[in-house]
Amino acid sequence: MITLKTLSWSNCFSYGENNSIDLSEQKITQILGTNGVGKSSIPLILEEVLFNKNSKGIKKADIANRMFNSGYSINLKFSKDSDEYEIDLVRKSSLKVKLLKNGEDISSHTATNTYKTIEDIISIDFKTFSQVVYQNPNASLNFLTATDANRKKFLIDLLGLEKYVEIFEMFKTLSRDVESEYSRVDGKISTIEKWLQNNRLTDTTPRELENLPKLSEDDQNEISSLMAEIKNISISNRKISQNNQYKEMLKNIDINGARAIEATEVISYDKLQAEGGALNARENAGLYEIRKLESSKKLYKMLTQCEIKYLIISQRYKETTKIMQTNKKQSRIGKHYSQKSIKQRRLSYWMNRNLEQDLKLYNPRFVASNKK
């Protein structure tokens, strides 16, 4: 059992130096005061000295009283079973925490490890301690008016029962599986017991299994023949049953009553047959028209494709014709120039020949030089 005895502090929040509360004098300690005098600060001071944090998330720099600006200190004395503990906290530029057990210093080298030791001693984490110690009236009212599910969730969070909830859900799933398997096995047992009741055995002594002889080829052929015969018999029985059903139906028909019915109108069978033939002819004609339409549709599609191909070929033909005409004109021009060059060569030839003859007539040296 843990008993909080004395809480002392200096320069925390709106408090000055040397403040103290004796929590062990009475079983219940009530703090009264007007708004703003610091009632809510006392549980926060208790949280700071035990866990080095508070439920309101107030920063360390905002805990110290700014009027003094010299840091703050907290001291808590409590007992657990027969051991006496004391926590002394001093925060200025750094944090110093000292933990005493029965007057002996059991602090660790760091403040973090010292607070872990304190948590192990009081055996309660910060969240649970805050919910137990620091509860405002609104939270209590909400708990009283909450549903059963929300109350259950609140108590689970308060007492740290999450692991037990997980174990319960696991057990619930396993129980469901076992119950399903039990129902399946129980159903099998009930079926076997019912069969045993309907098929009582005179002797329940187990017997040895007998080896059945292997079937020969003749036996297999005979079995096949018998199976075919059984099948034929089954078909014949089915036909006989149907025939008997028709006989029963004929017995139920009142022939005399049918004959006693007076005919109000006589319809020619030939006329009905002719009308039926006409209807069949119309139906066949309709089917023929449908097939023609389907063929026309396919033909139209083919013609459309042919028309597209014709346009493409026609365009290519025009282009080819244009190219051929251009080539033909070029060939004509070339031929014209070639004929002109032939005429020019001929003209030059005759001009040269006439010039030689003139030279021969008027210049005898030219003739002599040529002879040489």
Summary of the structure (lengths in Angstrom):
residues: 372
radius of gyration: 61.7
end to end distance: 158.6
largest distance: 172.2
contacts: 758
relative contact order: 0.03
helix: 64%
strand: 11%
